[in-house]
Amino acid sequence: MNHYSLSNSTGKETGRTFPQLHCLTQPYAHSMSSWEFPDFKPKLIFELQKTAKLTDVLSNAAISASGFLISSKVKDILDRFNLMKHKYYDAIIVIPKTGETLNYHWLHLCQPELINQLDYEKSVFYETRWEFREDIIKLTSYKHYEELKAKDKNAMFGVELDEIFVVETFDKELDIFTFIPFSGQKFISSKLKVAFDENKVTGFNYEEATEIKF
């Protein structure tokens, strides 16, 4: 089964401004984390940039957590598929030209324990320094990575994935998943991509995830 990496589109369909949205409630947005579900109710209000176009999936720079701002149309599609642990949070999109408000959703992806289902023996990792690629590095576990990271007093050390293998207990039927902190990519199944294509979902960019080896 092929997989694809999923990201926000930067094509003509999104207009002349990226990201498409300006956040009006930044303290809430900045408090969202990929490592946990918030223990508060996020107040998420965004304004569409004047030269941006409205799409089913909207880009923003305020939320650094793993997820997407999606329309109800996209949520309805996702509800038919097998996603990693996630929650939806209401978001409001303000259209400045008309004053109209639209109801969107923040899809918050959060399952840090998936990192323990990598096959560390088979997977290929490389070290980064200040986010620049360095040499291949051998990791035996996530704990091993944490031990190396603890020695990094200048916050310059990182690790990313070149080839992804998983253990037998990994749910290979997942239609969307990610492996933070080794990859910021959100991966989707070919089945989910077909559903997005058939429903003409706008605002996504797809690239074949050749690094996935299962």
N, C-alpha and C positions, 0 to 999 in steps of 0.2 A: 504494500500500500504506500503510495506517495504521500509525502507531507509537504506543507508549505509554511514559510514564515510569513506572518501577517503584521502589517504596519499601516500607519495612516498614509493616505495618498498625498502626494505633492503635485499631482498632475493638473491639467487644465480644468478638470471638473470641480476642483476646490477653489478656483479663483486665483487672484494675484497675491494673496497674503497667506503666509504660513507661520505659525499655526492660524487656523481659521477663527479662533475664539480668544477673547480677552476675559479673564476671570474677574468677577465683581465681588467674590467672597474668598479672597486668597488665603486668609488664615485657616479656613476649613480645608481648602484644597491642598495646601502645603502640609497639613497634618495627616494626609492619607499615606499609608505605608504598604509596600509589597509584602511585608513580613507579618502583618496581622490585619484582622478586621477592626475597624474603628470602634471604640467603646463609647462613641457619641453619634448623634444623627447629623451627618454632614449636610450643610446648607450650601448647595452647589448652584450658583447662578453665573451664567456666562453671557457675553454679548458677542454677536457675530461681527467680525471686522467688516468695515465698509466695502472693501474690495474683495471679500471672500464670498464664496457661494455656499449655499446650504446643501449638505449631503447627508446620507443616512448615518455616516460615521464622521464625527467632527474632531479635529485636532486641537489640542490645547497644550500650553507649557506649564500650567500651574500644578497639575497632578503628576507627580513623578512615580506614583505607584503603578503596578502592572494592571493594565486594563484598557478599556475604550469607552468613549462617550457615544452612545448608540441611540437610534430611534426605536420606537416601539415595534416597528416592522422588523428590525434586526433582532430585537429581544424575542419576538415570536418565533423566529427561525431558530435561534439558539436554544430555546426551551424544548425543542424536539431532539436535541443532541446531547451527547455525554460529555460534560465539561468537568474540568478539574474543580476543586472547591472554589466557590464564588458566591457573591451576593450582588444584588442590584441596589443602587441608591438613586433616588429621584434627582434630576437635574433640570434646570430651567434655562432655555436659550432665548435671549432677547434679540429681536430683530430691530435695530436702531432706526431704520428708514420708516417703519410703520408703527413701532411700539408694540408689535405683536409678541406674545410669548408662546414658546413651544415646549412641550414636555418631552424630555429625553431621559436617558438612564446612564449612570456610570456603572459599567460592568467591572467589578473589583475581583481580580483573580488572586487567590491567596492560598497556597498550599506549599509552604517552604519544605515540608518533609519529603516532597518529591525528589529533592536533591540526594536523598539517601537511597533512591532506587536507580541511580546510575550504576552501571557496571564499571567501577573504577579501574579494574584490571584491563578492560578492553578499550575504554574510552580514551581519546587523545586530548590532552590539555596543553595549553601554552601559557606562559607567563607574560604579564604585561607590566610595564613600568610607566607610570603617569599615562596609562591607557594606550601606550605604544607597544606593539607586539615585540616580544623577545623570543627566547628559545622554548622548545617543548619541555614540559615539566611533568614529572611522574607524581600522581597523587594516589594514595591508597584508600582515602575516605574523606568525607567532609571534615571530620575532626582533624585530619592531617592538614587540610587547608587552613582551618582555624588556628592551628599551632603556628603555621608559617605566617599567617596574617598578624598574629599577636606580636611577632618580632619586628613588624613594619612600623617603625616610629614616625615615619614621614608620610604615611598614607599614600605611598606610591605603588605598592605591590598589588597585583590582581591576577586572576586566572580566568581564562575563557576556554570554551570548548571548540575543538577542531572536528572531532568525530564523536558521535553520541551513541553509546550502547547502554541498554538497560538490563536490569535483572529480570528473572522470570516472573516475579510477582508484580511487575509493573503492568498497569492496565493499558494494554495496547489498543483498546477500543476507545480511549479518550479522543475526543474530537478537537479539544483545545487544551494545551498545557505549556508550561514553561519551566526552566531550571535556573532560578535565581540562586546565587549571584553569578553563576558561570555563564549565563546567557540572558540577555535582555529580550531575546526574541520570543514572540508568542507563536507557537506552532499549531497548525490546524491540519485535520485530515483532508484527504481529497474529497470525501463525501460532503464535508461542510463547505468546502470551496465550491463544489457543484451547486449546492443549495443557494449560496450567495450569488453565483452567476445566474442561475435560473430566475432568481427573484430580483435581478438587476440592482443589487446593493451597491451604492456609491460611497466612496470615501476610503476604501481599502486598497492597499497595494500588496501583491502576492509575489513571492519568489520561491522557487522550488528549494526545499530544505535538503540539499545533498549531504549535509553533515549527519543526518539521521540515518542510522545503519540497522534499523529493525523494521 
